[in-house]
Amino acid sequence: MSYIPHTDVERQQMLAAIGVTTIEDLFESVPSRYRFPKLNLPKGLSELEAWAEVQAFAEANEHAGDYALFRGAGAYHHYIPAAVNHVLLRSEFYTAYTPYQPEVSQGTLQAIYEYQSMLCALTGMDAANASHYDGATSLAEAVTVALEASRRKRNKVVLHPAIHPHYRAVVRTYHQGNGVEFVGDTGKTIERTTADDLIKLIDDQTALVAVQYPNYLGNIEDFSKLVEATHNAGALICFVANPMALALFKSPGELGADIVVGEGQPLGIPLSYGGPYLGFFAVRDEYVRRIAGRIVGETIDHDGKRAFVMTLRPREQDIRREKASSNICTNQGLMALAACVYMSLMGRSGLRRAAEISYQRAHYAAKQINKLKGYKVNVGAAFFNEFPVKCPKPVSAINDFLIERGIIGGYPLEGDYPKLKDHMLVAVTEMNSKDEIDLLVEALAEAAK
């Protein structure tokens, strides 16, 4: 919209309408000594000078463009085809709001529909929404769905301790004061908790059991007995999944999941210093009317042509409050579009190839690190692209050593799990070449000395 300034006559008419003569009269209630304070501002910069200064600030940050990156813990450095960003920057997508009017929003609606369809194929579920703020929010909403599915007659939620600690913290914050009892993620340490331990916690008050696949330490666990026990108790089971791993391993749907949630950042969204990210959410058909977010459907228009509409909007702004399942007011449309473009460009074989390379290089790195004196990796464990490393020194000291050699090291686990002192979580993706991995191994050996 063009900016149209007011004329002097128009300003005077507006002032007269509210009963004052000048603009200064509007500030009469503000003591004069506060109206024009002296500001100690530096001398102004030209555009060129300001750009140079801001650029210098930006370059002080350590990022994957300048370093070999081996840190994951929920956010991963994957290759993003250039076309993803070019599509996002198209004005009709970049500035679009929620597509309430289908007749003028067919492009956005189709993009969401395709995103949902591909996500269902990836997770093995019947329906997916678009979408949530991040993976942690999606898990919190999964708890809401489970509580509502039991008609609020059940209030117990079993959380596996190997779910991302930030996710578990968000879930507890989300549902504090709701009378929900959370169990499972306290007591035994993360590396000693088994599916059998969680089965013992399931009873007739359990609404949801939540696990992570692969888990926070990168391990892939067998949840078949846990899924069976959960369903036998009449509860739902939710998988927090890494979407990139789903291109290589069995889908949660095949494993018996009722709800699948997770962080969509690996699907074409850059690290971006923590966001914006994308929380994906997929369910079986019978729970689709209990989910938050929006669902787009395919139909036929007046002329018999393929068309898309907003099929389900369970937000309290759109329907009667007592029937609403959420008050979430965004569908992260731009991030969902990024994931849609990424998945369509990569295709089934491309996603699988990226996952295979990540898997193979991670296992190579684990074996090489395990050979180093003072370091220990459980190379016999089943894992995807992330694994914990027992270090001979504090992780902070080792990471300080690595950064001087152009490497961003693993994530320190002690803060989340005190029993894992001197352990770092190392992530490897298709972006880490063999040369980078060998450089990491060489630097870790030096750091131990």
Secondary structure by P-SEA (a helix, b strand, c coil): cbbbbbcaaaaaaaaaaaccccccccccccccccccccccccccccaaaaaaaaaaaaaccccccccccccccccccccccaaaaaaaaccccccccccccccccaaaaaaaaaaaaaaaaaacccccccccccaaaaaaaaaaaaaaaacccccbbbbcccccaaaaaaaaaaccccccccccccccccccccaaaaaaaccccccbbbbbccccccccccaaaaaaaaaaacbbbbbbccaaaaacccccccccccbbbbbcccccccccccccbbbbbbbcccccccccbbbbbbbbcccccccccccccccccccccccccccccccaaaaaaaaaaaaaaacaaaaaaaaaaaaaaaaaaaaaaaacccbbbcccccccccccccccccaaaaaaaaaaaccbbbbbccccccccccbbbbbbcccccaaaaaaaaaaaaaaac
